[in-house]
Amino acid sequence: MNHFEPLTSLPFRAVNQFASHTISPKKVLFLTYRFPYPLSGGDRLKSYHLLRHLSEISEVDLISLDEWGTATHENLQHIKKFANTVTVVPFNKTAAVRQAALSLLTKTPVEIAWYYSSQMQEVVDIALASKRYDLIICFFIRTAEYVKDVTHTPKILIAEDSRLLADERASEVFSFSPEYFVRKNDAAKLRAFEPELMHHFDRTTFVAKPDEERVLREAPQLKTAILTNGVDTNAYAFYEGEKENAILFAGHLGIHHNRMMAERILTKIYPKIRERSSQTQLIIAGQDPDAFLRNLVRITPGAVLEGNVADLKPYYRKAKIFIHPQEIGAGIQNKLLESMAIGTPVITTSIGASGIEGVINHQHLIVSETDEEFVRSALSLLGNTEECRHLARSARKLIEQHYTWERIFDNFDKIITGILPNFFIAPKRTTTSVVHNDSH
């Protein structure tokens, strides 16, 4: 075995007090492909909340690939407050590029090859050899490879979306470009690869029905469940106060489909809105905008860029409309749920709305497809305060009915119990603990 210097963070141990209990808490191995803090991006938000919830009733060892380099000392200390151990594996982009290129001639999808780390595999193997776990949780299919051959421990794959569905949608939009050929090639591979990998798990969960249904068309015998995303309805409190004459788009601007949406709004949608509503501002808010997007905002009259925003809530509150012209992707968009929770009316596409359970066009949001439809919908809402109020209140009610974290946790517990009926017999971990840091 090749040895390496253990990583950005060494594990630590928390010794918890279980008054008058003799039953030991269950032990969980939790794998993520991005460090789950800070809470920017739907993937980190979901993994963070599930990790924290599991830590209340079990001892969770987190092993995380750090793709975006967010496992800073401060962020590590935050996760260490509730995780039992934390091990971070640095992301090797040079190796990822090489593996992705080589995968073009194999049955492995580019995306899976990109995220495979031999260093991560070694850390996982060591953890499994040194401790007997009661449950393994893999967050996203990108971590499933590391434990697919483990047979002695129950495993749940939180797949979130279907990568097959995402790549099929993407290859319908792109044409005769490197992106198109990679997506088309991966979609062909994923028809067999994705369900075969999911067969190695006791349960695979998806955030939305369209993703679950697409995979089940390829493999009806898979054991699946819906585990959607949540919103902290206290943090994202409903707001009916004063609004600025502004349209908002928000998201991680370093992600390809978010950047595509921002560019579409800036070049094709907002200028036409501005022609008829000259005082309406466009706010583009999010992390990691590139130089091209910064320049595009600079030359677009009325547009402003709020880059590397840590908290989007003030922007949701100030804007009259949230606009989201999604053309590719799968699953569910947390930024839509957040906007709906706060009460900012949403205009999105049928793909953007498809993952939201119970959503009704013109009751909870507005569905538009073409640039012209987005322009008409935006102008209609900008001139109709009553319609905005109706959409905002209906959307908030839908969030409270289906998308609170309490509901997601309850569903998560039922999924675990369906595999491990005795999982919740162990006492809950107390909030006070004595911490020993093994890094010294």
C-alpha positions as CSV (number, residue, x, y, z in Angstrom):
1,M,0.0,0.0,0.0
2,N,1.2,3.5,-0.8
3,H,1.5,5.7,2.2
4,F,0.8,9.4,2.2
5,E,0.7,12.3,4.7
6,P,-2.7,12.3,6.2
7,L,-4.5,15.0,4.6
8,T,-5.8,18.4,5.5
9,S,-7.4,17.3,8.7
10,L,-6.6,14.5,11.0
11,P,-9.5,12.7,12.8
12,F,-10.6,13.7,16.2
13,R,-12.6,11.8,18.8
14,A,-15.5,13.1,20.8
15,V,-16.3,11.1,24.1
16,N,-20.0,11.6,24.8
17,Q,-21.8,11.1,28.1
18,F,-24.7,8.6,28.0
19,A,-26.3,8.9,31.4
20,S,-27.9,5.7,32.6
21,H,-27.6,4.1,29.2
22,T,-25.5,1.0,28.3
23,I,-26.4,0.8,24.6
24,S,-23.7,2.2,22.3
25,P,-24.7,4.5,19.5
26,K,-24.6,3.2,16.0
27,K,-21.6,3.9,13.9
28,V,-21.9,5.5,10.5
29,L,-19.4,6.1,7.7
30,F,-20.4,9.2,5.6
31,L,-18.7,9.9,2.3
32,T,-19.0,13.2,0.4
33,Y,-17.2,14.5,-2.7
34,R,-17.2,18.1,-1.5
35,F,-16.5,19.3,2.0
36,P,-20.0,20.0,3.4
37,Y,-19.3,23.5,4.8
38,P,-19.8,26.4,4.3
39,L,-23.4,26.2,3.2
40,S,-23.2,27.4,-0.4
41,G,-24.6,25.1,-3.0
42,G,-27.5,22.6,-2.7
43,D,-25.2,19.6,-2.5
44,R,-23.2,20.9,0.5
45,L,-26.4,22.1,2.2
46,K,-28.1,18.7,2.0
47,S,-25.0,16.7,3.0
48,Y,-24.4,19.1,5.9
49,H,-27.9,18.8,7.3
50,L,-28.1,15.0,7.0
51,L,-24.6,14.7,8.6
52,R,-25.6,16.9,11.5
53,H,-28.9,15.0,11.9
54,L,-27.2,11.6,11.9
55,S,-24.7,12.9,14.5
56,E,-27.5,13.5,17.0
57,I,-28.3,9.8,17.2
58,S,-25.1,8.1,16.0
59,E,-21.3,8.4,15.8
60,V,-20.6,9.6,12.3
61,D,-17.1,9.4,10.6
62,L,-16.9,11.8,7.7
63,I,-14.5,11.2,4.8
64,S,-14.7,14.0,2.3
65,L,-13.0,14.8,-0.9
66,D,-12.3,18.5,-1.0
67,E,-12.9,19.5,-4.6
68,W,-13.3,23.2,-4.0
69,G,-10.7,23.6,-1.2
70,T,-13.2,24.8,1.4
71,A,-11.9,22.6,4.3
72,T,-10.2,25.5,6.0
73,H,-9.2,25.4,9.6
74,E,-12.3,27.4,10.6
75,N,-14.7,25.2,8.5
76,L,-13.1,22.0,9.9
77,Q,-13.6,23.1,13.4
78,H,-17.3,23.7,12.7
79,I,-17.8,20.2,11.4
80,K,-15.8,18.7,14.2
81,K,-18.4,20.1,16.7
82,F,-20.7,17.2,15.8
83,A,-19.0,14.7,13.6
84,N,-17.1,11.9,15.4
85,T,-14.1,12.0,13.1
86,V,-13.3,14.1,10.1
87,T,-10.9,13.2,7.3
88,V,-10.3,15.4,4.3
89,V,-8.7,14.2,1.1
90,P,-7.3,16.9,-1.2
91,F,-8.6,17.0,-4.7
92,N,-5.9,16.4,-7.3
93,K,-7.1,18.2,-10.4
94,T,-4.1,17.0,-12.6
95,A,-5.0,13.4,-11.9
96,A,-8.7,14.2,-12.5
97,V,-8.0,15.6,-15.9
98,R,-5.9,12.6,-16.9
99,Q,-8.4,10.1,-15.6
100,A,-11.3,11.9,-17.4
101,A,-9.4,11.9,-20.7
102,L,-8.6,8.2,-20.4
103,S,-12.2,7.3,-19.5
104,L,-13.3,8.4,-23.0
105,L,-12.1,5.1,-24.3
106,T,-13.7,3.0,-21.5
107,K,-17.1,2.2,-20.1
108,T,-16.6,4.6,-17.2
109,P,-18.4,8.0,-17.5
110,V,-16.2,11.1,-17.5
111,E,-17.8,12.5,-14.4
112,I,-17.1,9.3,-12.4
113,A,-13.5,9.2,-13.6
114,W,-13.0,12.9,-12.7
115,Y,-14.0,12.3,-9.1
116,Y,-12.2,9.0,-8.5
117,S,-9.2,9.4,-6.1
118,S,-6.9,6.6,-5.2
119,Q,-6.0,8.5,-2.1
120,M,-9.7,8.6,-1.1
121,Q,-10.0,4.9,-1.8
122,E,-7.1,4.2,0.5
123,V,-8.6,6.3,3.3
124,V,-12.0,4.5,2.9
125,D,-10.4,1.1,2.9
126,I,-8.4,1.9,6.1
127,A,-11.6,3.1,7.8
128,L,-13.5,0.0,6.9
129,A,-10.7,-2.2,8.1
130,S,-10.3,-0.5,11.4
131,K,-13.9,-0.2,12.5
132,R,-17.2,-2.1,12.1
133,Y,-19.8,0.3,10.8
134,D,-23.6,-0.2,11.1
135,L,-24.3,1.9,8.1
136,I,-22.5,3.5,5.1
137,I,-23.9,6.7,3.5
138,C,-22.6,7.8,0.1
139,F,-23.6,11.3,-0.8
140,F,-23.9,11.5,-4.6
141,I,-23.0,8.8,-7.1
142,R,-19.4,10.2,-7.3
143,T,-18.6,8.5,-4.0
144,A,-20.4,5.2,-4.6
145,E,-17.3,3.6,-6.3
146,Y,-15.4,3.6,-3.1
147,V,-17.7,1.1,-1.3
148,K,-19.6,-0.6,-4.1
149,D,-18.0,-4.0,-3.3
150,V,-18.6,-3.8,0.4
151,T,-21.2,-6.5,1.3
152,H,-21.1,-6.9,5.0
153,T,-22.5,-3.4,5.9
154,P,-25.9,-1.9,4.8
155,K,-25.4,1.0,2.4
156,I,-27.5,4.0,1.3
157,L,-26.7,6.0,-1.8
158,I,-28.1,9.5,-1.7
159,A,-27.9,9.9,-5.4
160,E,-29.8,13.2,-5.4
161,D,-30.4,13.3,-9.2
162,S,-30.0,10.9,-12.1
163,R,-26.8,11.7,-13.9
164,L,-28.3,9.9,-16.9
165,L,-31.2,12.2,-17.0
166,A,-29.0,15.3,-16.6
167,D,-26.7,14.3,-19.4
168,E,-29.6,13.4,-21.7
169,R,-31.1,16.8,-21.2
170,A,-27.7,18.5,-21.7
171,S,-27.1,16.7,-24.9
172,E,-30.4,17.9,-26.3
173,V,-29.3,21.5,-25.7
174,F,-25.7,21.5,-26.8
175,S,-24.7,20.6,-30.4
176,F,-21.4,20.1,-32.1
177,S,-19.3,21.2,-29.1
178,P,-16.9,19.4,-26.8
179,E,-19.5,19.7,-24.0
180,Y,-22.1,18.1,-26.3
181,F,-19.9,15.1,-27.2
182,V,-18.9,14.5,-23.6
183,R,-22.5,14.6,-22.4
184,K,-23.7,12.5,-25.2
185,N,-21.0,9.9,-24.6
186,D,-21.6,9.9,-20.9
187,A,-25.4,9.5,-21.3
188,A,-24.8,6.4,-23.4
189,K,-22.5,4.9,-20.8
190,L,-24.8,5.9,-17.9
191,R,-27.7,3.8,-19.2
192,A,-25.9,0.7,-18.0
193,F,-23.4,2.2,-15.5
194,E,-25.7,4.2,-13.2
195,P,-28.3,1.4,-12.5
196,E,-25.5,-1.2,-12.2
197,L,-23.7,0.9,-9.6
198,M,-27.0,1.5,-7.7
199,H,-27.6,-2.3,-7.5
200,H,-24.8,-2.5,-5.0
201,F,-26.8,-0.4,-2.4
202,D,-29.7,-1.4,-0.2
203,R,-31.5,1.9,-1.1
204,T,-30.9,4.7,-3.5
205,T,-32.6,8.0,-2.9
206,F,-33.5,10.8,-5.3
207,V,-34.6,14.4,-4.7
208,A,-37.4,14.2,-7.3
209,K,-39.7,11.8,-9.1
210,P,-38.4,12.5,-12.6
211,D,-34.9,11.3,-11.6
212,E,-36.2,8.2,-9.9
213,E,-38.5,7.3,-12.8
214,R,-35.7,7.7,-15.3
215,V,-33.4,5.3,-13.5
216,L,-36.3,2.8,-12.9
217,R,-37.0,2.7,-16.6
218,E,-33.6,1.2,-17.0
219,A,-33.7,-1.0,-13.9
220,P,-37.2,-1.5,-12.4
221,Q,-36.0,-3.8,-9.7
222,L,-33.8,-1.2,-8.0
223,K,-34.8,-0.3,-4.4
224,T,-35.4,3.5,-4.4
225,A,-36.9,6.3,-2.4
226,I,-37.6,10.0,-2.6
227,L,-35.5,12.2,-0.2
228,T,-36.0,15.7,-1.3
229,N,-34.2,18.9,-0.2
230,G,-35.2,21.1,2.7
231,V,-35.3,24.8,3.7
232,D,-34.7,26.3,7.1
233,T,-38.0,28.1,7.3
234,N,-36.8,30.1,10.3
235,A,-33.7,31.4,8.6
236,Y,-35.6,31.9,5.3
237,A,-38.5,33.6,7.0
238,F,-41.4,34.9,4.8
239,Y,-41.0,38.5,3.8
240,E,-43.7,40.9,2.6
241,G,-41.8,44.1,3.2
242,E,-40.6,46.7,0.7
243,K,-39.0,45.4,-2.5
244,E,-36.6,47.1,-4.9
245,N,-37.5,47.3,-8.6
246,A,-35.1,44.5,-9.3
247,I,-34.9,41.0,-10.9
248,L,-32.6,38.5,-9.3
249,F,-30.6,35.5,-10.5
250,A,-28.5,33.7,-7.9
251,G,-26.3,30.6,-7.7
252,H,-22.8,29.3,-7.8
253,L,-21.5,31.1,-10.9
254,G,-18.6,28.7,-11.3
255,I,-21.0,25.9,-12.2
256,H,-21.5,25.6,-15.9
257,H,-25.3,25.5,-16.0
258,N,-25.6,28.5,-13.6
259,R,-23.2,30.5,-15.8
260,M,-25.2,29.6,-18.9
261,M,-28.4,30.9,-17.2
262,A,-26.7,34.1,-16.2
263,E,-25.4,34.7,-19.7
264,R,-28.8,34.0,-21.2
265,I,-30.5,36.5,-18.9
266,L,-27.9,39.2,-19.5
267,T,-27.8,38.8,-23.3
268,K,-31.3,37.7,-24.3
269,I,-33.9,38.3,-21.6
270,Y,-33.0,41.3,-19.4
271,P,-32.2,43.8,-22.3
272,K,-35.8,43.2,-23.6
273,I,-37.2,43.7,-20.1
274,R,-35.2,46.9,-19.7
275,E,-36.6,48.3,-23.0
276,R,-40.1,48.4,-21.5
277,S,-39.2,48.8,-17.8
278,S,-36.1,51.1,-17.9
279,Q,-35.8,51.5,-14.1
280,T,-35.7,47.7,-13.4
281,Q,-32.4,46.5,-12.2
282,L,-30.8,43.1,-12.7
283,I,-28.9,41.5,-9.8
284,I,-26.6,38.6,-10.5
285,A,-25.4,37.2,-7.2
286,G,-23.2,34.2,-6.4
287,Q,-19.8,32.8,-6.0
288,D,-16.8,32.5,-8.4
289,P,-18.0,34.6,-11.4
290,D,-15.4,34.4,-14.1
291,A,-13.9,37.3,-16.1
292,F,-16.2,36.9,-19.0
293,L,-19.3,37.1,-16.8
294,R,-17.9,40.1,-14.9
295,N,-17.3,41.9,-18.2
296,L,-20.8,40.9,-19.5
297,V,-22.4,42.5,-16.4
298,R,-20.2,45.6,-16.8
299,I,-21.4,46.3,-20.3
300,T,-25.1,45.5,-19.6
301,P,-26.9,48.7,-18.5
302,G,-28.9,48.2,-15.3
303,A,-27.1,45.0,-14.3
304,V,-25.0,44.6,-11.2
305,L,-22.8,41.7,-10.0
306,E,-22.7,40.7,-6.4
307,G,-19.8,38.2,-6.4
308,N,-18.7,35.8,-3.7
309,V,-21.8,36.4,-1.7
310,A,-21.9,34.5,1.6
311,D,-25.6,35.0,2.3
312,L,-28.2,35.3,-0.4
313,K,-31.2,36.0,1.9
314,P,-30.9,39.8,1.7
315,Y,-31.0,39.5,-2.1
316,Y,-34.1,37.3,-2.1
317,R,-35.8,39.8,0.1
318,K,-35.0,42.9,-1.9
319,A,-35.9,41.5,-5.4
320,K,-39.4,41.5,-6.9
321,I,-38.7,38.5,-9.0
322,F,-36.4,35.5,-9.1
323,I,-35.7,34.5,-12.7
324,H,-34.3,31.0,-13.5
325,P,-34.2,30.0,-17.2
326,Q,-32.9,26.4,-16.6
327,E,-32.3,24.4,-19.8
328,I,-30.2,21.5,-18.5
329,G,-29.8,19.6,-15.2
330,A,-31.8,17.3,-13.1
331,G,-33.0,17.0,-9.5
332,I,-34.2,20.0,-7.6
333,Q,-32.8,23.6,-7.3
334,N,-32.4,24.7,-3.7
335,K,-32.3,28.4,-4.8
336,L,-35.9,28.0,-6.1
337,L,-37.0,26.5,-2.7
338,E,-35.2,29.3,-0.9
339,S,-36.8,32.0,-3.0
340,M,-40.2,30.5,-2.6
341,A,-39.8,30.2,1.2
342,I,-38.9,33.9,1.5
343,G,-41.7,34.9,-0.8
344,T,-39.9,36.1,-4.0
345,P,-42.0,35.0,-7.0
346,V,-40.1,32.6,-9.3
347,I,-40.1,32.4,-13.0
348,T,-38.5,29.2,-14.3
349,T,-38.7,26.5,-17.0
350,S,-40.6,23.2,-16.9
351,I,-37.2,21.5,-16.2
352,G,-36.6,23.9,-13.3
353,A,-40.1,23.3,-11.8
354,S,-40.2,19.5,-12.5
355,G,-38.5,18.4,-9.3
356,I,-40.8,20.4,-7.0
357,E,-43.5,18.2,-5.7
358,G,-47.0,19.7,-5.8
359,V,-46.1,22.8,-7.7
360,I,-48.7,24.3,-10.0
361,N,-48.0,26.8,-12.7
362,H,-49.4,30.3,-11.9
363,Q,-50.2,29.2,-8.4
364,H,-46.8,28.7,-6.9
365,L,-44.5,30.0,-9.7
366,I,-44.6,30.9,-13.3
367,V,-43.3,28.5,-16.0
368,S,-41.8,30.0,-19.1
369,E,-39.6,28.5,-21.8
370,T,-38.6,30.9,-24.5
371,D,-36.8,34.2,-24.0
372,E,-40.0,36.0,-25.1
373,E,-42.1,34.1,-22.5
374,F,-39.6,35.1,-19.8
375,V,-39.8,38.7,-20.8
376,R,-43.6,38.7,-20.8
377,S,-43.8,36.9,-17.5
378,A,-41.4,39.2,-15.8
379,L,-43.1,42.4,-17.1
380,S,-46.5,41.0,-16.0
381,L,-45.3,40.4,-12.5
382,L,-43.4,43.7,-12.2
383,G,-46.7,45.4,-13.0
384,N,-49.0,43.3,-10.8
385,T,-48.4,43.5,-7.1
386,E,-51.4,41.4,-6.3
387,E,-50.3,38.5,-8.5
388,C,-46.8,38.6,-6.8
389,R,-48.4,38.5,-3.4
390,H,-50.6,35.5,-4.4
391,L,-47.6,33.6,-5.8
392,A,-45.5,34.4,-2.7
393,R,-48.0,33.2,-0.2
394,S,-48.9,30.0,-2.1
395,A,-45.2,29.2,-2.6
396,R,-44.5,29.7,1.1
397,K,-47.3,27.3,2.0
398,L,-46.0,24.7,-0.3
399,I,-42.6,24.9,1.3
400,E,-44.1,24.5,4.7
401,Q,-46.0,21.5,3.6
402,H,-43.2,19.6,1.8
403,Y,-39.8,21.1,2.3
404,T,-38.9,21.8,5.9
405,W,-35.9,20.0,7.2
406,E,-38.0,18.4,9.9
407,R,-40.0,16.6,7.2
408,I,-36.9,15.6,5.4
409,F,-35.3,14.2,8.5
410,D,-38.4,12.2,9.3
411,N,-38.4,10.7,5.9
412,F,-34.7,10.0,6.2
413,D,-35.2,8.2,9.5
414,K,-38.0,6.0,7.9
415,I,-35.6,5.1,5.0
416,I,-32.9,4.0,7.5
417,T,-35.4,2.1,9.6
418,G,-36.6,0.2,6.5
419,I,-33.0,-1.2,6.2
420,L,-32.0,-1.2,9.9
421,P,-35.1,-1.6,12.1
422,N,-32.9,-1.3,15.3
423,F,-30.9,1.8,14.2
424,F,-32.8,4.2,16.5
425,I,-32.7,2.1,19.6
426,A,-29.4,3.6,20.6
427,P,-29.6,6.7,22.9
428,K,-29.3,10.1,21.4
429,R,-25.9,11.7,21.7
430,T,-25.9,14.5,24.3
431,T,-25.0,18.1,23.3
432,T,-22.1,18.2,25.8
433,S,-19.0,16.2,25.0
434,V,-15.4,16.0,26.0
435,V,-13.2,16.4,22.9
436,H,-9.8,14.8,22.4
437,N,-8.0,16.0,19.3
438,D,-5.8,13.3,17.9
439,S,-3.9,15.6,15.6
440,H,-1.3,16.4,18.2
